[in-house]
């Protein structure tokens, strides 16, 4: 289980955004902070670079990606 307030991907890391099926599943099932927007689905499967990391209260890491719209949950990202 991930450690609260610890990000898996440091700033500058190249990551891959989950495929569209995974993003749509997350969008349906996630009921808390920073839900995925319809616009974010367009980036499915793309490579991107971590620009900033923040933490939601409770320790969930959330990411801003360079040149990619939105706030991203760690479970929607993988090593590029």
Secondary structure, DSSP 8 states (H G I E B T S, - for coil): ---TT--SS-TT-EEEE--HHHHHHHHHH--SSS---HHHHTTTT-EEEEEEEEE-TTS-EEEEETTEEEEEEGGGEEE-
